[in-house]
């Protein structure tokens, strides 16, 4: 008796068997029999389609704004208690209100932002020059074995050398002018930037470089499109440290190299207050130096670091 088309569509292999009468896609498997595989695929799909969650204003205030504000309040409160308890005489440990009055005097004189800008502009220019020198130097040391053996230890030694040690030599070499300050900033920041890039390059998997060469990314193209993007997290850490060294070197140079031709920056403001035995002015200058350093970190490097980490899937997708 001939089989109908419906029977032919559901018939199994000749001779029967456990799979007889069941239809399956050829070349595939039933996902219901492999729950682990199905769960893995679902998880990958969720990762690919998950939209970034924007944090609410209340969450931002609670998690990011409130903790540092509380920390500052605690520090200022402890400071006020110590001043009120006469732990030190007033001329040695003024209270927060006395320091605030010193800052207010600078504001009323119209010199507060001028002093801050004088130092910040010097620091930014010195850091930019350090970046232009430290980046190719770091690439050269990282990629050429003979150069690394020759100057790699020198860079590590220069990074550990206090930048203030360069100030007397720079004054003798260049005199009391801006060249002295920029020389100190360069000598303090270039080793940190170069060493950060070297560390980043050392952590690049060799497979990335081989894949880049296979795709034709060799020479400068390989550095631009493969090596530097892969080394970016370590390079960014070197940039952050390079800015910190630039800022510290700048303050050391402004403290020691004193001249009317140099103008008044934050370091010189601190030194002038020390010379006048004005402890309120000393603490006010210290607070300004600290605030500028924190501001650069929060406004420049922290967003840049979050962007790099998020692009590599190393940070939760919040904004």
Backbone as CSV, one residue per row, in Angstrom:
resi,resn,N_x,N_y,N_z,CA_x,CA_y,CA_z,C_x,C_y,C_z
1,UNK,0.863,-1.191,0.000,0.000,0.000,0.000,0.892,1.231,0.000
2,UNK,0.639,2.167,-0.895,1.507,3.342,-0.995,1.305,4.275,0.184
3,UNK,2.443,4.893,0.600,2.381,5.855,1.707,1.922,7.210,1.212
4,UNK,1.151,7.875,2.026,0.717,9.241,1.689,1.854,10.210,1.901
5,UNK,1.702,11.467,1.411,2.736,12.491,1.566,2.931,12.861,3.029
6,UNK,1.856,12.833,3.829,1.991,13.156,5.252,2.809,12.110,5.958
7,UNK,2.520,10.810,5.576,3.313,9.746,6.216,4.764,9.839,5.816
8,UNK,5.020,10.183,4.542,6.412,10.285,4.106,7.133,11.400,4.804
9,UNK,6.436,12.488,5.148,7.095,13.625,5.787,7.472,13.355,7.199
10,UNK,6.825,12.371,7.841,7.117,12.121,9.246,7.793,10.793,9.480
11,UNK,8.035,10.079,8.424,8.625,8.751,8.598,10.070,8.873,8.971
12,UNK,10.546,7.949,9.803,11.941,7.940,10.219,12.771,7.123,9.272
13,UNK,13.997,6.826,9.643,14.876,6.045,8.809,14.369,4.630,8.695
14,UNK,14.764,3.946,7.609,14.303,2.572,7.425,14.718,1.719,8.598
15,UNK,13.852,0.809,8.944,14.168,-0.084,10.054,13.701,0.434,11.376
16,UNK,13.083,1.619,11.415,12.570,2.164,12.661,13.686,2.614,13.565
17,UNK,13.465,2.678,14.885,14.453,3.135,15.846,13.869,4.203,16.704
18,UNK,14.623,4.653,17.692,14.071,5.644,18.601,13.778,6.958,17.950
19,UNK,14.484,7.257,16.858,14.263,8.552,16.199,13.256,8.469,15.080
20,UNK,12.719,7.283,14.881,11.765,7.157,13.788,10.528,7.979,14.083
21,UNK,10.037,8.681,13.076,8.821,9.468,13.210,9.034,10.843,13.765
22,UNK,10.274,11.234,14.072,10.541,12.590,14.582,11.295,13.367,13.528
23,UNK,10.917,14.626,13.327,11.562,15.475,12.312,12.522,16.433,12.981
24,UNK,13.761,16.615,12.408,14.758,17.545,12.940,15.406,18.299,11.802
25,UNK,15.833,19.486,12.057,16.541,20.204,11.007,17.858,19.502,10.722
26,UNK,18.161,19.350,9.450,19.419,18.706,9.080,20.582,19.638,9.413
27,UNK,21.682,19.042,9.944,22.871,19.833,10.285,22.742,20.602,11.558
28,UNK,21.675,20.427,12.353,21.511,21.174,13.588,21.084,20.266,14.706
29,UNK,20.943,20.837,15.892,20.534,20.088,17.059,19.428,20.840,17.758
30,UNK,18.639,20.080,18.465,17.534,20.678,19.217,18.075,21.375,20.444
31,UNK,17.858,22.688,20.564,18.394,23.452,21.699,17.781,23.033,23.018
32,UNK,16.557,22.423,22.943,15.922,22.008,24.194,16.712,20.904,24.874
33,UNK,17.515,20.158,24.086,18.325,19.114,24.685,19.648,19.643,25.214
34,UNK,19.966,20.904,24.972,21.221,21.509,25.416,20.909,22.811,26.139
35,UNK,20.407,22.742,27.347,20.023,23.972,28.065,21.211,24.877,28.354
36,UNK,22.421,24.299,28.553,23.582,25.141,28.830,23.908,26.017,27.633
37,UNK,23.853,25.408,26.427,24.122,26.178,25.216,23.082,27.267,25.007
38,UNK,21.819,26.908,25.244,20.756,27.905,25.087,20.921,29.054,26.075
39,UNK,21.308,28.726,27.319,21.514,29.781,28.312,22.679,30.679,27.954
40,UNK,23.744,30.073,27.394,24.901,30.871,26.993,24.536,31.836,25.883
41,UNK,23.789,31.339,24.874,23.389,32.215,23.778,22.486,33.340,24.268
42,UNK,21.581,33.002,25.179,20.694,34.038,25.715,21.479,35.093,26.481
43,UNK,22.490,34.640,27.226,23.316,35.591,27.964,24.097,36.500,27.050
44,UNK,24.649,35.940,25.952,25.381,36.768,24.995,24.459,37.765,24.311
45,UNK,23.240,37.311,23.976,22.281,38.246,23.371,21.940,39.383,24.328
46,UNK,21.819,39.057,25.611,21.496,40.098,26.592,22.627,41.098,26.712
47,UNK,23.868,40.604,26.643,25.003,41.518,26.722,25.042,42.439,25.521
48,UNK,24.690,41.916,24.345,24.767,42.721,23.139,23.653,43.756,23.056
49,UNK,22.510,43.442,23.629,21.360,44.333,23.471,21.086,45.181,24.697
50,UNK,21.888,45.011,25.736,21.609,45.751,26.961,21.901,47.232,26.779
51,UNK,20.943,48.042,27.061,21.094,49.494,26.904,21.685,50.091,28.172
52,UNK,22.539,51.113,28.017,23.090,51.772,29.193,21.981,52.358,30.060
53,UNK,22.160,52.230,31.360,21.177,52.739,32.315,21.669,54.079,32.842
54,UNK,20.896,55.102,32.610,21.289,56.439,33.079,20.907,56.587,34.543
55,UNK,21.902,56.912,35.340,21.658,57.062,36.772,20.795,58.298,37.023
56,UNK,19.955,58.207,38.010,19.094,59.332,38.365,19.905,60.402,39.086
57,UNK,19.338,61.601,39.122,20.022,62.704,39.795,20.225,62.396,41.276
58,UNK,19.214,61.785,41.892,19.359,61.427,43.304,20.453,60.400,43.524
59,UNK,20.567,59.429,42.607,21.624,58.432,42.739,23.002,59.035,42.585
60,UNK,23.140,59.970,41.642,24.433,60.636,41.458,24.803,61.434,42.697
61,UNK,23.839,62.180,43.231,24.118,62.970,44.429,24.490,62.086,45.614
62,UNK,23.794,60.954,45.739,24.013,60.074,46.879,25.337,59.326,46.782
63,UNK,25.678,58.866,45.582,26.836,57.986,45.432,28.129,58.723,45.090
64,UNK,28.024,59.881,44.426,29.237,60.539,43.956,29.484,61.894,44.604
65,UNK,28.433,62.598,44.951,28.611,63.949,45.503,28.665,63.923,47.023
66,UNK,27.785,63.176,47.622,27.694,63.176,49.081,28.951,62.654,49.785
67,UNK,29.559,61.539,49.356,30.735,61.041,50.089,31.888,62.034,50.184
68,UNK,32.333,62.692,49.072,33.405,63.665,49.242,33.009,64.876,50.068
69,UNK,31.731,65.293,49.969,31.277,66.430,50.783,31.346,66.078,52.257
70,UNK,30.912,64.877,52.608,30.974,64.446,54.005,32.423,64.382,54.478
71,UNK,33.314,63.886,53.616,34.728,63.804,53.991,35.308,65.188,54.257
72,UNK,34.980,66.150,53.392,35.481,67.515,53.586,34.927,68.117,54.868
73,UNK,33.659,67.898,55.120,33.045,68.430,56.340,33.723,67.844,57.579
74,UNK,34.017,66.558,57.559,34.677,65.929,58.704,36.072,66.501,58.916
75,UNK,36.813,66.694,57.821,38.173,67.238,57.944,38.125,68.662,58.489
76,UNK,37.241,69.487,57.920,37.147,70.868,58.383,36.657,70.920,59.825
77,UNK,35.739,70.030,60.184,35.264,69.991,61.564,36.373,69.615,62.543
78,UNK,37.168,68.603,62.191,38.293,68.233,63.057,39.307,69.362,63.155
79,UNK,39.524,70.042,62.042,40.443,71.186,62.033,39.936,72.284,62.958
80,UNK,38.640,72.599,62.882,38.071,73.635,63.740,38.164,73.247,65.212
81,UNK,37.937,71.978,65.517,38.033,71.525,66.903,39.461,71.666,67.423
82,UNK,40.435,71.295,66.572,41.839,71.412,66.986,42.222,72.873,67.201
83,UNK,41.733,73.765,66.335,42.055,75.188,66.491,41.382,75.767,67.735
84,UNK,40.128,75.377,67.967,39.419,75.883,69.148,40.014,75.359,70.447
85,UNK,40.606,74.168,70.419,41.208,73.577,71.611,42.615,74.101,71.864
86,UNK,43.092,75.019,71.027,44.433,75.607,71.185,45.515,74.521,71.221
87,UNK,45.390,73.558,70.311,46.451,72.553,70.179,47.763,73.234,69.818
88,UNK,47.680,74.245,68.977,48.810,75.105,68.635,48.353,76.550,68.749
89,UNK,49.279,77.468,68.946,48.879,78.887,68.976,48.226,79.297,67.653
90,UNK,47.445,80.377,67.732,46.698,80.817,66.553,47.608,81.144,65.380
91,UNK,48.782,81.681,65.642,49.669,82.042,64.536,50.298,80.806,63.891
92,UNK,50.176,79.643,64.538,50.688,78.393,63.964,49.571,77.531,63.395
93,UNK,48.402,77.574,64.007,47.268,76.787,63.528,46.023,77.659,63.528
94,UNK,45.837,78.474,62.479,44.610,79.281,62.395,43.416,78.397,62.080
95,UNK,42.240,78.892,62.397,41.022,78.147,62.132,40.583,78.260,60.682
96,UNK,39.607,77.460,60.270,39.118,77.522,58.885,38.604,78.900,58.476
97,UNK,37.979,79.630,59.395,37.470,80.953,59.044,38.605,81.931,58.746
98,UNK,39.727,81.800,59.457,40.877,82.663,59.169,41.433,82.388,57.770
99,UNK,41.495,81.121,57.417,41.976,80.771,56.075,40.984,81.267,55.021
100,UNK,39.702,81.150,55.309,38.699,81.667,54.388,38.846,83.169,54.193
101,UNK,39.166,83.886,55.258,39.384,85.339,55.136,40.575,85.641,54.227
102,UNK,41.625,84.800,54.287,42.779,85.010,53.397,42.387,84.807,51.945
103,UNK,41.568,83.785,51.679,41.087,83.574,50.317,40.188,84.725,49.871
104,UNK,39.366,85.225,50.797,38.497,86.353,50.460,39.314,87.597,50.126
105,UNK,40.418,87.800,50.838,41.279,88.948,50.534,41.826,88.855,49.112
106,UNK,42.244,87.663,48.707,42.728,87.484,47.331,41.623,87.768,46.326
107,UNK,40.405,87.348,46.676,39.277,87.600,45.787,39.011,89.100,45.652
108,UNK,38.978,89.815,46.765,38.696,91.247,46.720,39.815,92.025,46.041
109,UNK,41.037,91.519,46.142,42.159,92.175,45.455,42.148,91.902,43.953
110,UNK,41.361,90.928,43.525,41.293,90.591,42.110,42.454,89.747,41.616
111,UNK,43.172,89.102,42.527,44.350,88.325,42.134,44.151,86.815,42.242
112,UNK,43.017,86.372,42.781,42.836,84.941,43.026,42.912,84.137,41.733
113,UNK,42.080,84.465,40.750,42.058,83.704,39.502,43.319,83.953,38.678
114,UNK,43.899,85.109,38.822,45.146,85.389,38.110,46.260,84.463,38.592
115,UNK,46.353,84.299,39.906,47.377,83.406,40.462,47.124,81.963,40.031
116,UNK,45.867,81.525,40.120,45.543,80.151,39.729,45.841,79.931,38.251
117,UNK,45.424,80.860,37.399,45.627,80.699,35.968,47.106,80.696,35.611
118,UNK,47.902,81.480,36.318,49.331,81.529,36.045,49.953,80.144,36.211
119,UNK,49.567,79.449,37.260,50.126,78.116,37.493,49.503,77.068,36.572
120,UNK,48.180,77.128,36.395,47.512,76.118,35.573,47.992,76.193,34.122
121,UNK,48.154,77.397,33.592,48.626,77.532,32.211,50.040,76.998,32.058
122,UNK,50.897,77.278,33.030,52.247,76.712,32.995,52.205,75.184,33.063
123,UNK,51.386,74.670,33.974,51.300,73.217,34.107,50.764,72.563,32.846
124,UNK,49.736,73.161,32.219,49.171,72.580,31.002,50.169,72.604,29.855
125,UNK,50.895,73.722,29.705,51.880,73.809,28.630,53.034,72.838,28.860
126,UNK,53.502,72.758,30.106,54.578,71.811,30.415,54.145,70.369,30.224
127,UNK,52.884,70.058,30.586,52.388,68.700,30.405,52.255,68.359,28.923
128,UNK,51.787,69.310,28.121,51.672,69.071,26.680,53.041,68.793,26.062
129,UNK,54.044,69.574,26.466,55.397,69.327,25.957,55.917,67.970,26.426
130,UNK,55.618,67.608,27.678,56.036,66.302,28.194,55.356,65.176,27.434
131,UNK,54.099,65.376,27.060,53.366,64.378,26.295,53.989,64.192,24.917
132,UNK,54.357,65.309,24.283,54.952,65.238,22.951,56.312,64.550,22.968
133,UNK,57.038,64.648,24.073,58.354,64.015,24.175,58.250,62.601,24.728
134,UNK,57.427,62.414,25.752,57.365,61.123,26.429,56.724,60.027,25.601
135,UNK,55.754,60.374,24.719,55.064,59.347,23.936,55.997,58.665,22.926
136,UNK,56.668,59.396,22.041,57.597,58.697,21.130,58.756,58.041,21.862
137,UNK,59.206,58.647,22.973,60.289,58.030,23.737,59.838,56.694,24.319
138,UNK,58.614,56.647,24.856,58.098,55.401,25.397,57.943,54.336,24.332
139,UNK,57.453,54.720,23.141,57.327,53.756,22.047,58.681,53.226,21.618
140,UNK,59.661,54.102,21.544,61.002,53.681,21.140,61.593,52.691,22.135
141,UNK,61.472,52.995,23.409,62.019,52.104,24.430,61.260,50.775,24.453
142,UNK,59.937,50.838,24.263,59.133,49.620,24.330,59.380,48.687,23.156
143,UNK,59.682,49.231,21.978,59.761,48.406,20.779,61.176,48.052,20.346
144,UNK,62.176,48.767,20.820,63.567,48.508,20.415,64.321,47.972,21.622
145,UNK,64.741,46.722,21.530,65.341,46.060,22.685,66.633,46.729,23.119
146,UNK,67.459,47.156,22.169,68.735,47.781,22.523,68.515,49.105,23.254
147,UNK,67.508,49.882,22.810,67.210,51.157,23.465,66.686,50.918,24.872
148,UNK,65.853,49.889,25.040,65.342,49.584,26.378,66.476,49.207,27.314
149,UNK,67.399,48.399,26.837,68.522,48.007,27.689,69.385,49.200,28.059
150,UNK,69.458,50.208,27.150,70.331,51.354,27.391,69.707,52.382,28.318
151,UNK,68.450,52.775,28.050,67.881,53.898,28.802,66.659,53.517,29.621
152,UNK,66.208,52.270,29.537,65.069,51.866,30.362,65.319,52.071,31.847
153,UNK,66.439,51.577,32.387,66.721,51.814,33.813,66.889,53.293,34.146
154,UNK,67.389,54.074,33.186,67.556,55.513,33.434,66.184,56.178,33.614
155,UNK,65.214,55.793,32.781,63.879,56.362,32.926,63.263,56.014,34.276
156,UNK,63.460,54.770,34.708,62.922,54.375,36.016,63.596,55.163,37.135
157,UNK,64.896,55.382,37.014,65.600,56.168,38.026,65.161,57.619,38.046
158,UNK,64.969,58.201,36.858,64.504,59.585,36.800,63.108,59.736,37.381
159,UNK,62.260,58.724,37.194,60.908,58.798,37.736,60.917,58.807,39.263
160,UNK,61.858,58.100,39.853,61.929,58.052,41.317,62.687,59.231,41.915
161,UNK,63.355,60.026,41.070,64.117,61.180,41.568,63.166,62.322,41.900
162,UNK,63.219,62.889,43.103,62.352,64.035,43.434,62.597,65.200,42.482
163,UNK,61.530,65.759,41.961,61.668,66.827,40.976,62.313,68.071,41.553
164,UNK,62.172,68.279,42.859,62.771,69.467,43.466,64.287,69.452,43.335
165,UNK,64.865,68.260,43.142,66.323,68.172,43.007,66.813,68.832,41.725
166,UNK,65.930,68.970,40.731,66.334,69.579,39.466,66.309,71.106,39.512
167,UNK,65.659,71.697,40.504,65.487,73.148,40.506,66.811,73.899,40.595
168,UNK,67.722,73.568,41.531,68.995,74.312,41.554,69.778,74.190,40.253
169,UNK,69.804,72.986,39.678,70.533,72.821,38.416,69.878,73.631,37.300
170,UNK,68.554,73.630,37.241,67.863,74.374,36.191,68.082,75.876,36.333
171,UNK,68.138,76.369,37.573,68.406,77.799,37.775,69.789,78.157,37.250
172,UNK,70.778,77.300,37.496,72.134,77.559,37.008,72.169,77.493,35.481
173,UNK,71.459,76.541,34.907,71.479,76.385,33.457,70.745,77.501,32.731
174,UNK,69.554,77.871,33.206,68.679,78.772,32.443,68.447,80.122,33.096
175,UNK,68.795,80.271,34.393,68.525,81.515,35.083,67.105,81.535,35.640
176,UNK,66.739,82.656,36.244,65.420,82.799,36.856,64.416,83.278,35.817
177,UNK,63.934,82.344,35.027,62.932,82.653,34.019,62.054,81.428,33.799
178,UNK,61.116,81.550,32.851,60.177,80.453,32.620,60.859,79.188,32.119
179,UNK,62.005,79.316,31.459,62.698,78.124,30.966,63.074,77.196,32.105
180,UNK,63.449,77.759,33.235,63.777,76.934,34.404,62.575,76.120,34.856
181,UNK,61.420,76.770,34.924,60.220,76.074,35.394,59.815,74.974,34.424
182,UNK,59.838,75.259,33.133,59.450,74.246,32.155,60.448,73.092,32.114
183,UNK,61.715,73.394,32.316,62.712,72.317,32.347,62.440,71.374,33.512
184,UNK,62.111,71.915,34.664,61.817,71.079,35.830,60.557,70.250,35.584
185,UNK,59.547,70.850,34.971,58.313,70.114,34.682,58.587,68.964,33.711
186,UNK,59.361,69.224,32.674,59.678,68.181,31.705,60.448,67.038,32.350
187,UNK,61.440,67.367,33.137,62.247,66.323,33.774,61.434,65.516,34.782
188,UNK,60.384,66.107,35.314,59.552,65.369,36.249,58.482,64.533,35.581
189,UNK,57.947,64.992,34.427,56.787,64.334,33.823,57.136,63.356,32.718
190,UNK,58.163,63.637,31.915,58.482,62.783,30.768,58.745,61.329,31.182
191,UNK,59.549,61.054,32.230,59.762,59.645,32.596,58.479,58.917,32.977
192,UNK,57.562,59.583,33.664,56.313,58.929,34.053,55.458,58.587,32.840
193,UNK,55.345,59.508,31.891,54.558,59.248,30.689,55.181,58.124,29.877
194,UNK,56.499,58.173,29.695,57.179,57.128,28.921,57.041,55.766,29.591
195,UNK,57.230,55.700,30.885,57.125,54.414,31.590,55.687,53.885,31.572
196,UNK,54.701,54.773,31.634,53.318,54.323,31.536,53.024,53.693,30.184
197,UNK,53.530,54.298,29.116,53.323,53.738,27.788,54.077,52.422,27.626
198,UNK,55.275,52.349,28.175,56.037,51.104,28.109,55.272,49.975,28.800
199,UNK,54.727,50.257,29.974,53.960,49.243,30.693,52.721,48.825,29.893
200,UNK,52.058,49.789,29.256,50.891,49.456,28.450,51.245,48.592,27.249
201,UNK,52.347,48.912,26.568,52.777,48.126,25.412,53.166,46.715,25.834
202,UNK,53.821,46.592,26.972,54.225,45.268,27.445,53.030,44.364,27.731
203,UNK,51.874,44.944,28.012,50.687,44.159,28.338,49.809,43.849,27.128
204,UNK,50.211,44.289,25.933,49.443,44.000,24.725,49.672,42.542,24.318
205,UNK,48.618,41.752,24.165,48.806,40.351,23.742,49.481,40.277,22.373
206,UNK,50.470,39.407,22.193,51.125,39.286,20.880,50.160,38.934,19.753
207,UNK,49.049,38.268,20.090,48.066,37.911,19.071,47.506,39.147,18.382
208,UNK,47.334,40.239,19.128,46.823,41.466,18.530,47.773,41.975,17.446
209,UNK,49.065,41.948,17.755,50.055,42.448,16.802,50.123,41.558,15.567
210,UNK,50.040,40.227,15.768,50.064,39.321,14.622,48.828,39.512,13.754
211,UNK,47.679,39.680,14.405,46.456,39.925,13.635,46.545,41.233,12.864
212,UNK,47.116,42.248,13.462,47.281,43.518,12.768,48.199,43.393,11.558
213,UNK,49.289,42.674,11.719,50.184,42.479,10.574,49.501,41.690,9.458
214,UNK,48.691,40.713,9.841,47.962,39.937,8.837,47.018,40.827,8.035
215,UNK,46.428,41.813,8.696,45.497,42.718,8.027,46.189,43.886,7.348
216,UNK,47.522,43.907,7.395,48.272,44.960,6.713,48.635,46.144,7.576
217,UNK,48.382,46.068,8.890,48.720,47.174,9.798,50.155,46.988,10.274
218,UNK,51.089,47.497,9.510,52.507,47.400,9.852,53.098,48.803,9.954
219,UNK,54.260,48.889,10.592,54.927,50.180,10.721,54.107,51.165,11.530
220,UNK,54.019,52.390,11.020,53.277,53.428,11.725,51.786,53.122,11.787
221,UNK,51.261,52.453,10.759,49.840,52.084,10.782,49.561,51.090,11.901
222,UNK,50.483,50.162,12.109,50.309,49.206,13.202,50.359,49.879,14.562
223,UNK,51.247,50.869,14.696,51.324,51.605,15.958,50.051,52.392,16.194
224,UNK,49.541,53.026,15.149,48.371,53.895,15.310,47.095,53.107,15.541
225,UNK,46.903,52.030,14.778,45.619,51.341,14.795,45.588,50.094,15.676
226,UNK,46.747,49.583,16.056,46.771,48.358,16.862,47.469,48.586,18.199
227,UNK,48.712,49.023,18.152,49.515,49.072,19.371,49.013,50.105,20.366
228,UNK,48.832,51.346,19.919,48.398,52.396,20.844,46.988,52.156,21.393
229,UNK,46.001,51.781,20.565,44.690,51.480,21.162,44.737,50.343,22.162
230,UNK,45.524,49.295,21.882,45.599,48.173,22.817,46.303,48.553,24.106
231,UNK,47.271,49.473,24.015,48.040,49.893,25.191,47.418,51.080,25.907
232,UNK,46.223,51.505,25.480,45.641,52.744,25.997,45.415,52.751,27.511
233,UNK,44.917,51.667,28.136,44.734,51.739,29.596,46.020,52.024,30.354
234,UNK,47.116,51.329,30.017,48.390,51.605,30.681,48.921,52.981,30.351
235,UNK,48.723,53.405,29.103,49.166,54.736,28.691,48.411,55.809,29.455
236,UNK,47.114,55.612,29.631,46.306,56.581,30.386,46.765,56.666,31.834
237,UNK,47.116,55.526,32.431,47.650,55.560,33.799,48.949,56.354,33.844
238,UNK,49.783,56.202,32.815,51.009,56.997,32.751,50.733,58.476,32.587
239,UNK,49.683,58.825,31.828,49.330,60.235,31.669,48.874,60.849,32.988
240,UNK,48.065,60.100,33.736,47.612,60.599,35.038,48.801,60.835,35.963
241,UNK,49.711,59.872,35.992,50.884,60.042,36.840,51.780,61.155,36.316
242,UNK,51.851,61.279,34.983,52.651,62.355,34.408,52.112,63.720,34.784
243,UNK,50.761,63.881,34.795,50.205,65.159,35.231,50.514,65.421,36.698
244,UNK,50.399,64.380,37.530,50.713,64.565,38.949,52.154,65.025,39.127
245,UNK,53.076,64.421,38.383,54.481,64.834,38.474,54.667,66.231,37.908
246,UNK,53.938,66.568,36.850,54.034,67.927,36.302,53.609,68.964,37.332
247,UNK,52.495,68.698,37.999,51.966,69.649,38.970,52.906,69.783,40.167
248,UNK,53.422,68.669,40.658,54.348,68.731,41.789,55.655,69.418,41.398
249,UNK,56.152,69.115,40.192,57.386,69.763,39.739,57.192,71.261,39.598
250,UNK,56.029,71.651,39.080,55.742,73.071,38.920,55.723,73.783,40.263
251,UNK,55.054,73.186,41.256,55.008,73.811,42.575,56.399,73.922,43.191
252,UNK,57.218,72.881,43.008,58.580,72.937,43.544,59.382,74.044,42.885
253,UNK,59.241,74.175,41.555,59.978,75.220,40.848,59.506,76.604,41.254
254,UNK,58.183,76.810,41.402,57.682,78.126,41.789,58.049,78.469,43.230
255,UNK,58.172,77.468,44.067,58.572,77.726,45.455,60.001,78.245,45.542
256,UNK,60.896,77.661,44.749,62.325,77.960,44.894,62.750,79.085,43.964
257,UNK,62.308,79.019,42.705,62.725,80.022,41.734,61.856,81.261,41.893
258,UNK,62.321,82.214,42.629,61.563,83.425,42.942,62.162,84.609,42.203
259,UNK,61.332,85.272,41.404,61.790,86.436,40.653,60.579,87.227,40.186
260,UNK,60.656,88.570,40.163,59.531,89.362,39.642,59.201,89.028,38.195
261,UNK,60.199,88.589,37.425,59.955,88.260,36.023,59.088,87.017,35.863
262,UNK,59.043,86.183,36.889,58.278,84.940,36.813,56.808,85.134,37.155
263,UNK,56.449,86.265,37.733,55.075,86.455,38.152,54.771,85.648,39.410
264,UNK,53.514,85.687,39.815,53.101,85.003,41.043,52.139,83.875,40.682
265,UNK,52.609,82.655,40.906,51.753,81.487,40.793,51.417,80.966,42.177
266,UNK,50.822,79.805,42.236,50.425,79.247,43.530,51.643,78.921,44.396
267,UNK,52.688,78.404,43.775,53.896,78.109,44.550,54.522,79.367,45.122
268,UNK,54.600,80.425,44.303,55.152,81.683,44.792,54.252,82.313,45.840
269,UNK,52.934,82.149,45.700,52.005,82.634,46.725,52.269,81.944,48.053
270,UNK,52.511,80.653,48.005,52.831,79.898,49.216,54.136,80.373,49.836
271,UNK,55.134,80.597,49.015,56.425,81.045,49.535,56.339,82.457,50.108
272,UNK,55.565,83.337,49.470,55.419,84.693,50.001,54.740,84.676,51.369
273,UNK,53.735,83.837,51.527,53.063,83.739,52.822,54.013,83.180,53.884
274,UNK,54.847,82.221,53.502,55.815,81.686,54.475,56.812,82.760,54.892
275,UNK,57.285,83.539,53.915,58.242,84.596,54.220,57.640,85.621,55.181
276,UNK,56.355,85.909,55.044,55.681,86.879,55.903,55.132,86.260,57.187
277,UNK,55.441,84.988,57.420,54.935,84.267,58.607,53.416,84.338,58.705
278,UNK,52.762,84.275,57.539,51.311,84.324,57.455,50.788,82.894,57.292
279,UNK,50.489,82.248,58.425,50.076,80.855,58.362,48.715,80.698,57.686
280,UNK,47.850,81.668,57.845,46.568,81.608,57.144,46.778,81.630,55.634
281,UNK,47.698,82.465,55.182,48.015,82.519,53.757,48.664,81.233,53.272
282,UNK,49.515,80.625,54.121,50.148,79.350,53.761,49.089,78.275,53.548
283,UNK,48.175,78.150,54.501,47.142,77.132,54.384,46.181,77.427,53.226
284,UNK,45.919,78.711,52.988,45.060,79.061,51.854,45.711,78.631,50.536
285,UNK,47.016,78.874,50.403,47.715,78.458,49.187,47.721,76.939,49.044
286,UNK,47.906,76.228,50.156,47.887,74.760,50.112,46.517,74.260,49.655
287,UNK,45.456,74.856,50.180,44.118,74.452,49.777,43.888,74.710,48.291
288,UNK,44.374,75.829,47.772,44.205,76.131,46.348,44.957,75.118,45.484
289,UNK,46.169,74.774,45.888,46.944,73.774,45.137,46.214,72.437,45.124
290,UNK,45.663,72.061,46.277,44.937,70.801,46.376,43.665,70.818,45.535
291,UNK,42.929,71.920,45.582,41.670,72.010,44.848,41.914,71.948,43.340
292,UNK,42.950,72.631,42.873,43.258,72.593,41.441,43.633,71.178,41.014
293,UNK,44.449,70.503,41.814,44.832,69.140,41.475,43.639,68.204,41.411
294,UNK,42.748,68.312,42.392,41.547,67.469,42.392,40.641,67.830,41.219
295,UNK,40.518,69.126,40.926,39.664,69.550,39.826,40.129,69.006,38.475
296,UNK,41.434,69.027,38.230,41.956,68.482,36.969,41.677,66.987,36.879
297,UNK,41.838,66.290,37.988,41.558,64.847,38.001,40.099,64.566,37.692
298,UNK,39.178,65.300,38.330,37.754,65.034,38.162,37.223,65.491,36.804
299,UNK,37.761,66.584,36.285,37.222,67.150,35.050,37.867,66.587,33.790
300,UNK,39.094,66.102,33.892,39.826,65.657,32.695,40.076,64.151,32.718
301,UNK,40.801,63.683,33.711,41.285,62.304,33.663,40.221,61.285,34.067
302,UNK,39.390,61.598,35.049,38.362,60.636,35.459,37.359,60.358,34.335
303,UNK,36.806,61.374,33.637,35.919,61.058,32.512,36.621,60.303,31.393
304,UNK,37.876,60.656,31.113,38.617,59.957,30.066,38.834,58.500,30.429
305,UNK,39.159,58.246,31.691,39.367,56.871,32.136,38.068,56.070,32.076
306,UNK,36.956,56.668,32.491,35.670,55.970,32.414,35.306,55.637,30.971
307,UNK,35.589,56.545,30.064,35.265,56.296,28.661,36.092,55.140,28.105
308,UNK,37.364,55.109,28.434,38.221,54.029,27.942,37.794,52.691,28.521
309,UNK,37.530,52.653,29.822,37.128,51.405,30.449,35.774,50.934,29.940
310,UNK,34.844,51.864,29.746,33.522,51.476,29.249,33.614,50.942,27.829
311,UNK,34.476,51.523,26.998,34.606,51.048,25.622,35.174,49.639,25.562
312,UNK,35.851,49.211,26.623,36.395,47.846,26.683,35.547,46.899,27.509
313,UNK,34.377,47.348,27.909,33.499,46.495,28.675,33.960,46.246,30.084
314,UNK,34.818,47.120,30.615,35.349,46.939,31.964,34.625,47.791,32.988
315,UNK,33.592,48.492,32.569,32.850,49.356,33.474,31.373,49.182,33.171
316,UNK,30.575,49.196,34.238,29.133,49.032,34.044,28.608,50.148,33.162
317,UNK,27.635,49.845,32.374,27.100,50.817,31.425,26.188,51.831,32.044
318,UNK,26.703,52.605,32.978,25.927,53.685,33.573,26.524,55.002,33.178
319,UNK,25.771,56.047,33.263,26.250,57.379,32.908,25.685,58.401,33.851
